Amino acid sequence: MTVYQMLKNIHVVTYEAQVNFFEKEIYKESELADAFLDVQLLLKAGVCKLVVMDKEINRE
């Protein structure tokens, strides 16, 4: 499974919600996309890094 570890804290504010992504926490690409964040831009800016995990992460 491919997930991303945040290297910095990010606070996203949209019309519908506010979302925090915390440094050192692991997030699925879909969680970042739900906050309208582009993973490729985050990687390029050094805000997160790619992590490959052996088992599935279940988040509700």
Secondary structure as the mmCIF struct_conf table of DSSP 4:
data_model
#
loop_
_struct_conf.conf_type_id
_struct_conf.id
_struct_conf.beg_label_comp_id
_struct_conf.beg_label_asym_id
_struct_conf.beg_label_seq_id
_struct_conf.end_label_comp_id
_struct_conf.end_label_asym_id
_struct_conf.end_label_seq_id
STRN STRN1 THR A 2 MET A 6
BEND BEND1 LEU A 7 LYS A 8
STRN STRN2 ILE A 10 VAL A 13
BEND BEND2 TYR A 15 GLU A 16
STRN STRN3 GLN A 18 PHE A 21
TURN_TY1_P TURN_TY1_P1 GLU A 23 LYS A 24
STRN STRN4 ILE A 26 LYS A 28
HELX_RH_AL_P HELX_RH_AL_P1 GLU A 29 ASP A 34
TURN_TY1_P TURN_TY1_P2 ALA A 35 PHE A 36
HELX_RH_AL_P HELX_RH_AL_P2 VAL A 39 ALA A 45
TURN_TY1_P TURN_TY1_P3 GLY A 46 GLY A 46
BEND BEND3 VAL A 47 VAL A 47
STRN STRN5 CYS A 48 VAL A 52
BEND BEND4 ASP A 54 LYS A 55
#
